Amino acid sequence: MEKHKDPLHGITLQKIVEQLVDYYGFDTLAEFVNIKCFKDNPSVKSSLTFLRKTDWARKKVEELYIRTLPKLKTL
């Protein structure tokens, strides 16, 4: 079986956001990625709506997820 080099392969944006929220919480997430949907009345649903429309923000969240992956795997 071939292993993909892309750590985001097969992972939905929803799963990324849910794992980051579970690990950091919205407060810390808002410090890492300074976007309103993580600060004002945050929810996974509102975050997904924003991130799906905003490429630069989604890229920042994906980059944070990739940096956080080693920590997530130890849980």
Secondary structure, DSSP 8 states (H G I E B T S, - for coil): ----S-TTTT--HHHHHHHHHHHHHHHHHHHHS--HHHHSS--HHHHHHHHHH-HHHHHHHHHHHHHHHHHHHT-
